[in-house]
Amino acid sequence: MVRRNRPRIRFADRVFWLTLRRVWSRWAEVLVIVKPETVVGWHRAGLRLYWQRLSRRGMRRGRPVMAGEVRDLIRRMAAENQWRAPRIHGELLRLGFKVSERTVSRHMRGLPSRPESRQNWRTFMKNHREVIAAMDFFTVPTASFRLLYVLFVIRHGRRDIAHWNITEHPSARWVSQQLREAFPYNSTSRYLVFDRDAIFSAEVARAVRSMSIEPTRTSYRSPSQNGVAERFIGTLRRELLDHIIVLNDRHLHRLLGEYIGYYLKDRTHLALDKDSPWARPVERRSARSAVVHARPRVGGLHHRYCWRAAA
């Protein structure tokens, strides 16, 4: 029979450990060199270092990160349209972006579930500009400090002036008469935009409806809703009224007549693809010897340029 050699524990050591066990209940913890929690902590730290190295080397694993350009485009399409993920995904595919519909849907979670469905004024104007006209007043002081009122009607389609007139004492009846002259029978305009000036009273609205035109008032203190008319007033002031002193109503009538003729026939407009309201034709150079000639307009404030045979 084989006897195993067991280490002998001295009596003093046995007394020491028994005494320590009675005095300190956690005496066994000091005998463990490495605890399980320590091993788990080492593993997590090593995992972090592993992924940090992969990131630095450009060896990122998993699904590729969506470019910021695509994320911004998704938000833009959702804000500008009433589209959901399938429609936006289709537009992205047509633009050459390789992205899944599920990814598009995930990036739309933080956006409003449905954008504002009501059309704004800009959309309304664009969709109906061929049948929209607008009217407005502006004032011109004379040399003797009299105040003249100018009423004009402008069509949105070609930005052409349908009618204008001058008065010193505007009234609703006078405005109604001007509208009858501005919109003859079988007029193509279906909407008339104007602000909430006291002169544009209920009598004016009734006169507009009698011509089979729908009156459309802008909101209070919102000149941008009648932007075409306001822009014409600003153009007229910058290009004519800021450079002259009006003597009387006859003087103003002559100046406005000359400028509006130049505005309709000669002046190019950005909104009309650099054309004039009355479709100014393109002049070709007739001969090599032809030179560009300047024709003065509005007393020389503006010019129209055309080809002219050299003398």
C-alpha positions in Angstrom: 0.0 0.0 0.0 1.4 3.3 -1.1 1.4 6.1 1.3 1.1 9.7 0.0 3.5 12.3 1.3 1.4 15.1 2.8 3.0 18.4 3.9 3.2 18.7 7.6 1.7 21.8 9.2 3.4 22.9 12.3 1.4 23.4 15.4 2.3 27.1 15.6 1.0 27.7 12.0 -2.2 25.8 12.8 -2.8 27.9 15.9 -2.2 31.1 13.9 -4.7 30.3 11.2 -7.4 29.2 13.7 -6.9 32.4 15.6 -7.1 34.5 12.4 -10.2 32.7 11.3 -12.0 33.6 14.6 -10.8 37.2 14.5 -11.3 38.1 10.8 -14.1 36.5 8.8 -12.7 37.5 5.4 -9.3 35.8 5.9 -9.8 33.5 2.9 -10.0 36.4 0.4 -6.3 37.2 0.8 -5.4 33.7 -0.3 -7.0 34.3 -3.8 -4.5 35.9 -6.1 -6.9 36.7 -9.0 -10.7 37.1 -8.6 -13.3 36.3 -11.4 -14.3 40.0 -11.5 -10.7 40.9 -12.3 -10.5 38.5 -15.2 -13.7 39.9 -16.6 -12.4 43.4 -16.3 -9.2 42.4 -18.1 -11.2 40.9 -20.9 -13.3 44.1 -21.4 -10.3 46.3 -21.4 -8.6 44.1 -24.0 -11.8 44.2 -26.1 -11.7 48.0 -26.1 -8.1 48.1 -27.1 -8.8 45.6 -29.9 -11.5 47.8 -31.4 -9.6 50.9 -31.0 -6.7 49.5 -33.0 -9.1 48.3 -35.7 -10.6 51.8 -35.9 -7.2 53.5 -36.2 -6.2 51.1 -39.0 -9.4 51.8 -40.9 -10.5 48.2 -40.5 -14.0 49.0 -39.2 -16.3 46.0 -39.2 -20.1 45.9 -39.7 -22.4 48.1 -41.7 -20.8 51.1 -43.4 -21.6 54.5 -41.9 -24.0 56.7 -43.9 -22.4 59.8 -45.3 -23.5 63.1 -43.8 -24.5 64.3 -47.2 -27.1 61.5 -47.5 -28.5 62.2 -44.0 -28.9 65.9 -44.8 -30.5 65.0 -48.1 -33.0 62.7 -46.3 -34.0 65.5 -43.9 -34.3 68.0 -46.8 -36.5 65.7 -48.9 -38.7 65.0 -45.9 -39.0 68.8 -45.1 -39.7 69.9 -48.6 -42.2 67.2 -49.6 -44.9 65.1 -48.0 -42.9 61.9 -48.7 -42.2 58.9 -46.6 -39.3 56.5 -46.6 -40.2 54.5 -49.8 -40.5 57.7 -51.9 -37.3 59.2 -50.5 -35.5 55.9 -51.0 -36.5 55.9 -54.6 -35.2 59.4 -55.2 -31.9 58.5 -53.5 -31.5 55.5 -55.8 -32.2 57.7 -58.9 -29.4 59.9 -57.6 -27.0 57.0 -57.4 -26.8 56.6 -53.6 -26.6 53.0 -52.4 -28.7 52.9 -49.3 -31.5 50.6 -48.1 -35.1 51.7 -47.5 -34.8 50.5 -43.9 -31.8 52.8 -43.3 -33.8 55.7 -44.7 -36.7 54.9 -42.4 -34.4 54.7 -39.4 -33.0 58.2 -40.1 -36.5 59.6 -40.4 -37.5 58.6 -36.9 -36.4 61.9 -35.3 -38.2 64.0 -37.9 -41.9 65.1 -37.7 -44.2 62.3 -38.7 -45.9 64.4 -41.3 -44.8 67.8 -42.5 -47.2 70.7 -42.7 -49.7 69.7 -45.4 -51.0 73.2 -46.1 -49.4 74.9 -49.1 -47.6 78.2 -48.4 -48.0 81.4 -50.3 -45.0 80.8 -52.4 -46.3 77.4 -53.6 -49.8 79.0 -54.3 -48.2 81.7 -56.4 -46.1 79.3 -58.4 -48.9 77.0 -59.2 -51.3 79.8 -60.3 -49.0 82.6 -61.5 -50.5 82.4 -65.1 -53.9 83.4 -63.7 -52.8 85.7 -60.9 -52.7 89.4 -60.9 -51.9 91.8 -58.1 -52.6 95.5 -57.3 -51.1 98.0 -55.0 -50.6 101.7 -54.2 -47.4 103.7 -53.8 -47.0 107.4 -53.1 -44.8 110.0 -54.8 -44.2 113.4 -53.3 -44.0 116.4 -55.7 -41.7 119.4 -55.6 -44.5 121.4 -53.7 -44.9 118.5 -51.2 -48.2 117.3 -52.7 -48.7 113.6 -52.3 -49.7 111.6 -55.5 -51.1 108.1 -55.3 -50.2 105.6 -58.1 -52.3 102.5 -58.5 -51.1 99.7 -60.7 -52.1 96.2 -61.6 -49.4 93.6 -62.5 -49.8 90.1 -63.9 -47.7 87.4 -62.4 -47.3 85.3 -65.5 -45.1 87.7 -67.5 -44.7 90.5 -64.9 -46.4 92.9 -67.2 -48.3 96.0 -66.1 -52.0 95.6 -67.0 -53.1 99.0 -65.9 -51.9 102.0 -63.9 -53.2 105.5 -63.1 -52.5 108.5 -60.8 -54.8 110.3 -58.4 -54.5 112.8 -55.6 -57.6 111.6 -53.8 -58.0 107.8 -54.0 -61.3 106.2 -53.1 -63.0 102.8 -53.4 -65.1 104.0 -56.3 -62.1 105.2 -58.2 -60.3 101.9 -57.6 -63.3 100.0 -58.8 -63.4 102.0 -62.0 -59.6 101.4 -62.6 -60.2 97.6 -62.2 -62.9 97.6 -64.8 -60.4 99.2 -67.2 -57.7 96.8 -66.2 -59.8 93.6 -66.7 -61.9 93.8 -69.8 -64.2 91.0 -70.9 -62.7 87.4 -71.1 -59.8 88.3 -68.9 -57.4 85.5 -68.2 -56.8 86.5 -64.6 -58.7 84.4 -62.0 -57.2 85.7 -58.7 -56.4 89.3 -57.7 -54.0 89.7 -54.7 -54.1 92.9 -52.7 -53.3 94.0 -49.1 -55.7 95.2 -46.4 -55.4 98.9 -47.1 -58.6 100.7 -46.1 -59.1 101.9 -49.7 -59.5 98.2 -50.8 -62.8 98.0 -49.0 -65.8 95.6 -49.4 -67.0 97.7 -52.3 -63.7 97.0 -54.2 -64.0 93.2 -53.3 -67.6 93.2 -54.8 -66.4 94.9 -57.9 -63.6 92.3 -58.3 -66.1 89.4 -57.9 -68.5 90.9 -60.4 -65.7 90.5 -63.0 -65.5 86.7 -62.2 -62.2 87.2 -60.3 -61.5 85.9 -56.9 -60.2 88.6 -54.5 -57.3 87.3 -52.3 -56.2 89.5 -49.4 -52.8 89.1 -47.8 -52.3 88.8 -44.0 -51.9 91.8 -41.8 -48.4 93.4 -42.1 -47.3 90.8 -44.6 -46.0 92.6 -47.7 -44.0 89.5 -48.7 -47.3 87.8 -49.6 -47.7 90.3 -52.4 -44.1 90.1 -53.4 -44.4 90.6 -57.2 -46.1 94.0 -56.7 -43.8 95.1 -53.9 -40.8 94.2 -56.0 -42.0 96.3 -58.9 -42.4 99.2 -56.5 -38.8 98.8 -55.3 -37.5 98.5 -58.9 -39.4 101.6 -60.0 -38.0 103.6 -57.1 -34.4 102.5 -57.6 -34.5 103.0 -61.3 -36.6 106.1 -61.7 -38.1 107.9 -58.7 -34.9 108.1 -56.7 -33.3 110.1 -59.5 -35.9 112.7 -60.3 -38.1 115.4 -58.6 -41.7 115.2 -59.7 -43.2 118.6 -60.5 -46.9 117.7 -60.8 -49.2 114.9 -61.8 -48.7 115.5 -65.6 -44.9 115.3 -65.1 -45.2 112.0 -63.2 -47.7 110.6 -65.8 -45.1 111.2 -68.6 -42.2 109.8 -66.6 -44.2 106.6 -65.6 -45.4 106.2 -69.1 -41.8 106.2 -70.5 -40.5 103.9 -67.8 -43.3 101.4 -68.0 -42.8 101.3 -71.8 -39.1 100.6 -71.2 -40.0 98.0 -68.4 -42.3 96.1 -70.7 -40.4 96.1 -74.0 -36.7 96.5 -73.2 -35.8 95.6 -69.6 -34.7 92.0 -69.0 -36.0 90.2 -65.9 -34.4 87.4 -63.9 -37.7 85.8 -63.3 -38.4 85.5 -67.1 -35.0 83.9 -67.9 -33.5 87.2 -68.9 -36.3 88.2 -71.2 -38.7 91.2 -71.1 -42.4 91.0 -70.3 -43.3 91.5 -73.9 -40.8 88.9 -75.2 -38.0 91.0 -76.6 -36.6 89.2 -79.7 -33.0 88.2 -80.0 -31.1 90.4 -82.4 -28.4 88.7 -84.5 -25.4 90.5 -85.9 -26.4 91.3 -89.5 -22.8 91.9 -90.7 -19.3 91.8 -89.4 -19.1 95.6 -89.7 -22.1 96.0 -87.5 -21.5 97.6 -84.1 -23.5 97.8 -80.9 -25.6 100.9 -80.6 -27.2 102.4 -77.4 -30.7 103.8 -77.6 -31.5 106.0 -74.6 -34.6 105.3 -72.6 -36.4 107.3 -69.9 -34.4 110.5 -70.7 -31.1 108.7 -70.7 -31.4 106.9 -67.3 -31.5 103.6 -69.2 -30.6 102.3 -72.6 -31.5 99.5 -75.0 -28.6 98.0 -77.0 -29.0 96.8 -80.5 -26.9 96.0 -83.6 -26.4 98.8 -86.1 -24.6 98.9 -89.4 -21.4 100.8 -89.2 -21.3 104.2 -91.0 
